[in-house]
Amino acid sequence: MTFIDSLYYKLVGPKLRKMKGILEARPDYAWKRSFRGCTPLHIACSKGQLEITGELIKLDSDLCLIQDYEGRLESAEMTTFNGETIVHLAVKNNQYEVVKYLTESINISKLLNMQDNDENTILHLATAGKLTTMVTHLLKMGTEVNSLNRKGYTAPDVIEAKASNSSALAIKLDLQNEGLRNARETVTIVAVLIANVTFVAGMNPPGGFGQDTGKATRANRVSFKVFLLCNIVSLFLSIGVVNVLVSIIPFTRKTMMKLLSVTHKVMWLSTLFMAAANYIAAIWTPCLKRRGQWHNKYKWRKVRQKKMKEGSPGSSTSHVDELRMMKKDQDASSNSDVDSSDHGYHLY
């Protein structure tokens, strides 16, 4: 072992006072290198020896500019061949006291967010090493949290990617459970809105109600019946979803995921029925003719063609006769309520 190696042994060992005495006697030894090209300042910083680091810097501040054989240096303004600053090296070696000393005693604020060749900041390294105390201190110093490394990860992403302890998994599960609760509330709100729309549509059907009879004016049409069916199905599906989701049941995470999957499909059905009902109410029902009108028109034209073949005087009847015949059929159908009352049926 050479004298220089013995000096490094004393530096990293318990004999710090003897090392100080050697430096006082031979200050030029502070510039000597080991077989790896490291100066005493390299070793002092990598081992977290704050007292020795301060003594060496007081002895000669130019020691900070010396690089070892691997290109590593102790200058806060320079980087290694891997793009690492002195703070990167301290974090990688879990030297919390060194990082604390550098951030509190020296103005290195611009180094906090510097990236190495892999675009990792010191916060990336601290989170990857699960150095909780180091991460807390760096966050207090204002280190950028959302900085991306070469893999596209932020510091929180690194925590999630390396989550192997129970606390990290618990945090991840809490976030997922919070997302499920938000989804549950959203589906409930949408279901309530659909129930409200379908209820209002049922109370105000297309065509409204007759003032005399109190019945829907288009109740006898097929389109109205289809509208009524779609509207009722949509209403009860949405009410069912609301009743299930607002139930005070301590759902587990797995059960909640299955429940939301089922309710999502039910909400699709409810939405489709609601859309069909509103389409029928807005377009189909108002545009359709009265039941039997096309059949009566067909019968009238058939009679007209027969008269024209026979050469009867009625063959020259105009379109006015067609309208009169259709009006007659409508009057006959309008008296159907009166006829039904004669047979013992009454209107309410």
KAFENDA-V505946 format. One line per field, one symbol per residue. ss: DSSP state (H for helix, E for strand, C for the rest). burial: 1 if it has 24 or more other C-alpha atoms within 12 Angstrom, else 0. A space follows every 50 residues. Layout:
ss->???
burial->???
This chain:
ss->CCHHHHHHHHHHCCCHHHHHHHHHHCHHHHHCCCCCCCCHHHHHHHCCCH HHHHHHHHHCHHHHHCECCCCCECCCCCCCCCCCCHHHHHHHCCCHHHHH HHHHHCCCHHHCCCCCCCCCCHHHHHHHCCCHHHHHHHHHCCCCCCCCCC CCCCHHHHHHHCCCCHHHHHHHHHHHHHHHHHHHHHHHHHHHHHHHHHHH HHHCCCCCECCCCCCECCCCCHHHHHHHHHHHHHHHHHHHHHHHHCCCCC CCHHHHHHHHHHHHHHHHHHHHHHHHHHHHHHHHHHHCCCCCHHHHHHHH HHHHHHHHHHCCHHHHCCHHHHHHHHHHHHHHHHCHHHHHHHCCCCCC
burial->00010011011100000011001000001111110001111111111111 01111110000011111100011111011100111111111111111111 01100001001111110011111111111100011011001011101110 00111101110000000000000000000110010011011111101110 11001110000000000110101101111111111111111101100000 00000100110011011011101111111110001000010000001001 100100000000000000000100110010000000000000000000
